[in-house]
Amino acid sequence: MVEELVAAGVTLVSAGAVYVMAAARVVKQYERGVVFRLGRLRDDVRGPGFTMIVPGIDKLRKVNMQIVTMPVPAQEGITRDNVTVRVDAVVYFKVTAPAEAVVRVEDYRFAVSQMAQTSLRSIIGKSDLDDLLSDREKLNQGLELMIDSPAVEWGVTIDRVEIKDVSLPETMKRSMARQAEADRERRARVINADAELQASKKLAEAAKEMSEQPAALQLRLLQTVVAVAAEKNSTLVLPFPVELLRFLEKAQQGYPAAPQGRAVAQQPVQEQLSPAEPRPDPDPEGSISRQD
């Protein structure tokens, strides 16, 4: 009798151990457990830790609640300004409603991936090339809204969307490089012209100040000589003042122009004698000798 009771107890303990082993489940901290009892969803979502289900009747499905990083394959499209580009992106999302993520969509990861690819192609067709290259933050926000709208019904929240790279054809890259080079050259010429204008104004002001003080021009000339001599050259170039040339030009304009030949010395004498007076003999002694 005792042996039968011991055997029954051992059998009962063994059955209980098997039942506990079959019913015991462990949900990790970053997971949630969704329970289906005979195919029907139970309202209670199992939290992290140890939990029990009915073996053969209940089925526990674990859902990861961590943020998932999903790369979006490169999508090729034509922008609004008719440029062919290849754009790839990355999507960060997480599950906020485990029951909805399990019930409403077969595979929420695949669904989010396909929605991201479709939205990326749509963004490419609606944007210009300059927007894809320079205004990515705005495109990221638009892409996030396009993916998040249907994903909310699946119990998934889009945390962030980033456009990783924009690939351009080689011909377009060369054209953009030439455009950038031409733009830099234009800016350089404008800056150079502006500098010349400012320098000319300063030189005009300096010339005005030096014209009021002639000694300043002489001092500037001496400074130039010192600067040239500091180079230790064998040849010293001495600048000739422009004011001296102007002085000589004004002095030459004060006298009448002289005729050519021997008339240079006789012109003033002819202007002093009147027509009625006889011309004097240049050799009076010779005339006396002829009278004798």
C-alpha positions as CSV (number, residue, x, y, z in Angstrom):
1,M,0.0,0.0,0.0
2,V,2.8,2.4,0.9
3,E,4.6,1.5,-2.2
4,E,1.6,2.3,-4.3
5,L,1.2,5.7,-2.6
6,V,4.9,6.5,-3.2
7,A,4.6,5.5,-6.8
8,A,1.5,7.6,-7.2
9,G,3.2,10.6,-5.6
10,V,6.3,10.2,-7.8
11,T,4.1,10.0,-10.8
12,L,2.1,13.1,-9.7
13,V,5.3,15.1,-9.1
14,S,6.7,14.0,-12.4
15,A,3.5,15.0,-14.2
16,G,3.6,18.4,-12.4
17,A,7.2,19.0,-13.3
18,V,6.5,18.1,-16.9
19,Y,3.4,20.5,-16.9
20,V,5.4,23.3,-15.4
21,M,8.2,22.8,-17.9
22,A,5.7,22.9,-20.7
23,A,3.8,25.9,-19.4
24,A,6.7,28.0,-18.1
25,R,7.9,30.9,-20.3
26,V,10.4,33.7,-19.7
27,V,9.9,37.1,-21.3
28,K,13.0,39.3,-21.5
29,Q,13.1,42.9,-20.4
30,Y,13.0,44.3,-24.0
31,E,10.2,41.9,-25.1
32,R,6.4,41.6,-24.6
33,G,4.4,38.4,-24.8
34,V,1.2,38.1,-26.8
35,V,-1.0,35.1,-25.9
36,F,-3.4,33.3,-28.2
37,R,-5.8,30.9,-26.5
38,L,-7.4,28.5,-29.0
39,G,-6.6,31.1,-31.7
40,R,-8.2,34.0,-29.9
41,L,-6.1,37.0,-28.7
42,R,-6.0,37.4,-25.0
43,D,-6.3,41.0,-23.7
44,D,-3.5,40.7,-21.3
45,V,0.0,41.3,-22.8
46,R,2.6,39.5,-20.7
47,G,5.4,41.7,-19.4
48,P,9.0,40.8,-18.8
49,G,9.8,38.0,-16.4
50,F,8.5,34.5,-15.7
51,T,5.0,33.7,-16.9
52,M,2.7,30.6,-17.4
53,I,0.5,29.4,-20.2
54,V,-1.7,26.4,-20.7
55,P,0.2,23.9,-22.7
56,G,-1.5,22.8,-25.9
57,I,-4.2,25.5,-25.5
58,D,-2.2,28.8,-25.3
59,K,0.4,30.0,-27.6
60,L,2.8,32.7,-26.6
61,R,4.4,35.0,-29.3
62,K,7.2,37.3,-28.2
63,V,7.5,40.8,-29.8
64,N,10.7,42.8,-29.6
65,M,10.2,46.3,-28.3
66,Q,13.7,47.6,-29.2
67,I,14.3,50.3,-31.8
68,V,15.0,48.5,-35.1
69,T,17.5,49.8,-37.6
70,M,16.5,48.9,-41.1
71,P,18.5,50.0,-44.2
72,V,16.4,50.8,-47.2
73,P,17.9,49.5,-50.5
74,A,19.0,52.1,-53.0
75,Q,16.1,53.3,-55.1
76,E,16.6,54.7,-58.6
77,G,14.3,57.4,-59.8
78,I,14.0,60.6,-61.8
79,T,13.8,63.9,-60.0
80,R,11.3,66.7,-60.8
81,D,14.0,68.4,-62.9
82,N,14.7,65.2,-65.0
83,V,17.9,64.0,-63.3
84,T,18.4,60.3,-62.7
85,V,19.6,59.5,-59.2
86,R,20.0,56.6,-56.8
87,V,19.1,57.3,-53.2
88,D,19.4,55.0,-50.2
89,A,18.2,55.6,-46.7
90,V,17.8,54.1,-43.2
91,V,14.7,53.8,-41.1
92,Y,14.6,53.6,-37.2
93,F,11.3,52.3,-35.8
94,K,9.9,50.4,-32.8
95,V,6.8,48.5,-31.9
96,T,4.5,50.4,-29.5
97,A,1.5,48.0,-29.6
98,P,2.6,44.4,-29.6
99,A,-0.9,43.0,-30.1
100,E,-1.5,45.2,-33.2
101,A,1.9,44.4,-34.6
102,V,1.1,40.7,-34.5
103,V,-2.6,40.7,-35.5
104,R,-2.9,43.5,-38.1
105,V,0.1,42.7,-40.3
106,E,1.7,39.4,-41.2
107,D,5.3,40.6,-40.9
108,Y,5.6,44.2,-39.7
109,R,9.4,44.3,-40.6
110,F,8.8,43.4,-44.2
111,A,5.8,45.8,-44.3
112,V,7.8,48.7,-43.0
113,S,10.6,47.9,-45.5
114,Q,8.3,47.9,-48.5
115,M,6.6,51.1,-47.4
116,A,10.0,52.8,-46.9
117,Q,11.1,51.9,-50.4
118,T,7.8,53.1,-52.0
119,S,7.9,56.4,-50.0
120,L,11.5,56.9,-51.0
121,R,10.8,56.6,-54.7
122,S,7.8,59.0,-54.3
123,I,10.1,61.5,-52.5
124,I,12.6,61.3,-55.3
125,G,9.9,62.1,-58.0
126,K,8.6,65.1,-56.0
127,S,11.9,66.7,-55.3
128,D,14.5,68.7,-57.2
129,L,18.2,67.7,-57.4
130,D,19.2,70.7,-55.3
131,D,16.8,69.7,-52.6
132,L,18.2,66.1,-52.4
133,L,21.7,67.5,-52.1
134,S,21.2,70.5,-49.7
135,D,17.8,70.2,-48.0
136,R,17.9,66.7,-46.7
137,E,16.4,67.6,-43.3
138,K,13.1,68.6,-44.9
139,L,13.0,65.5,-47.1
140,N,13.7,63.3,-44.0
141,Q,10.7,64.8,-42.3
142,G,8.5,64.3,-45.3
143,L,9.7,60.7,-45.7
144,E,9.1,60.0,-42.0
145,L,5.5,61.3,-42.3
146,M,4.8,59.1,-45.4
147,I,6.0,55.9,-43.6
148,D,4.5,56.7,-40.2
149,S,0.9,57.2,-41.5
150,P,0.2,53.6,-42.3
151,A,2.7,52.2,-39.7
152,V,0.6,53.6,-36.8
153,E,-2.2,51.1,-37.7
154,W,0.3,48.3,-37.4
155,G,1.3,49.2,-33.9
156,V,4.7,50.5,-35.2
157,T,6.1,54.0,-34.6
158,I,8.7,55.5,-36.9
159,D,11.4,57.0,-34.8
160,R,13.6,58.5,-37.5
161,V,14.3,58.4,-41.2
162,E,17.7,59.5,-42.7
163,I,18.7,59.7,-46.4
164,K,22.2,58.2,-46.5
165,D,23.6,58.9,-49.9
166,V,22.6,60.3,-53.3
167,S,24.4,58.8,-56.3
168,L,24.6,60.9,-59.5
169,P,25.7,60.0,-63.0
170,E,29.3,60.8,-63.9
171,T,28.2,63.4,-66.5
172,M,26.1,65.2,-63.9
173,K,29.1,65.2,-61.5
174,R,31.3,66.8,-64.1
175,S,28.7,69.4,-65.0
176,M,28.2,70.3,-61.4
177,A,32.0,70.6,-60.9
178,R,32.2,73.0,-63.9
179,Q,29.3,75.0,-62.5
180,A,30.9,75.3,-59.1
181,E,34.3,76.3,-60.6
182,A,32.6,79.0,-62.7
183,D,30.8,80.3,-59.7
184,R,34.0,80.5,-57.7
185,E,35.8,82.3,-60.5
186,R,32.9,84.8,-60.7
187,R,33.1,85.5,-57.0
188,A,36.9,85.9,-57.2
189,R,36.5,88.4,-60.0
190,V,33.9,90.4,-58.1
191,I,36.1,90.5,-55.0
192,N,39.1,91.6,-57.1
193,A,37.1,94.3,-58.8
194,D,35.7,95.5,-55.4
195,A,39.3,95.6,-54.0
196,E,40.4,97.7,-57.0
197,L,37.6,100.1,-56.5
198,Q,38.4,100.6,-52.8
199,A,42.1,100.9,-53.6
200,S,41.4,103.6,-56.3
201,K,39.3,105.6,-53.8
202,K,42.1,105.4,-51.2
203,L,44.7,106.4,-53.8
204,A,42.6,109.4,-54.9
205,E,42.3,110.5,-51.3
206,A,46.1,110.1,-50.8
207,A,46.8,112.1,-54.0
208,K,44.5,114.9,-52.8
209,E,46.3,115.1,-49.5
210,M,49.7,115.1,-51.2
211,S,48.7,117.8,-53.6
212,E,48.1,120.1,-50.6
213,Q,51.5,119.4,-49.1
214,P,54.3,119.2,-51.8
215,A,56.7,118.0,-49.2
216,A,54.7,114.8,-48.7
217,L,55.4,113.8,-52.3
218,Q,59.1,114.2,-51.7
219,L,58.9,112.1,-48.6
220,R,57.0,109.4,-50.4
221,L,59.7,109.5,-53.1
222,L,62.4,109.0,-50.5
223,Q,60.4,106.1,-49.0
224,T,60.2,104.4,-52.4
225,V,64.0,104.8,-52.8
226,V,64.6,103.3,-49.4
227,A,62.3,100.3,-50.2
228,V,64.1,99.7,-53.5
229,A,67.5,99.9,-51.8
230,A,66.6,97.5,-49.1
231,E,66.5,94.6,-51.7
232,K,70.3,94.9,-52.1
233,N,70.1,95.2,-55.8
234,S,73.1,96.3,-57.9
235,T,71.0,98.7,-59.9
236,L,69.0,101.5,-58.2
237,V,66.0,102.8,-60.1
238,L,65.2,106.4,-59.1
239,P,61.7,107.5,-59.9
240,F,61.3,110.8,-61.7
241,P,58.7,113.1,-60.2
242,V,55.7,113.7,-62.4
243,E,55.4,117.3,-61.0
244,L,58.8,118.2,-62.4
245,L,57.7,117.2,-65.8
246,R,54.6,119.3,-65.5
247,F,56.7,122.2,-64.4
248,L,58.9,122.0,-67.4
249,E,55.9,121.6,-69.7
250,K,54.3,124.8,-68.3
251,A,57.6,126.7,-68.6
252,Q,57.9,125.6,-72.2
253,Q,54.4,126.8,-73.0
254,G,55.3,130.3,-71.8
255,Y,57.8,131.0,-74.7
256,P,56.8,131.2,-78.5
257,A,57.9,128.4,-80.8
258,A,61.3,129.1,-82.6
259,P,61.6,128.8,-86.5
260,Q,64.1,126.5,-88.1
261,G,67.6,127.3,-89.4
262,R,69.5,130.6,-89.0
263,A,66.3,132.7,-88.5
264,V,66.4,131.7,-84.8
265,A,68.9,134.4,-83.9
266,Q,67.7,137.1,-86.4
267,Q,63.9,136.8,-85.5
268,P,64.0,139.1,-82.5
269,V,66.1,141.8,-84.3
270,Q,63.7,141.9,-87.3
271,E,60.7,142.4,-85.1
272,Q,62.4,145.5,-83.3
273,L,63.3,147.4,-86.5
274,S,60.7,149.4,-88.4
275,P,60.4,149.3,-92.2
276,A,61.5,153.0,-92.6
277,E,64.8,152.6,-90.9
278,P,67.8,151.4,-92.9
279,R,69.4,148.2,-91.9
280,P,72.8,148.8,-90.3
281,D,75.9,147.4,-92.0
282,P,77.3,144.6,-90.0
283,D,80.8,145.6,-91.0
284,P,81.3,149.4,-90.7
285,E,85.1,149.2,-91.1
286,G,84.7,147.4,-94.4
287,S,82.5,150.2,-95.8
288,I,85.0,152.8,-94.8
289,S,87.7,150.9,-96.6
290,R,85.5,150.7,-99.7
291,Q,85.0,154.6,-99.6
292,D,88.7,155.2,-99.6
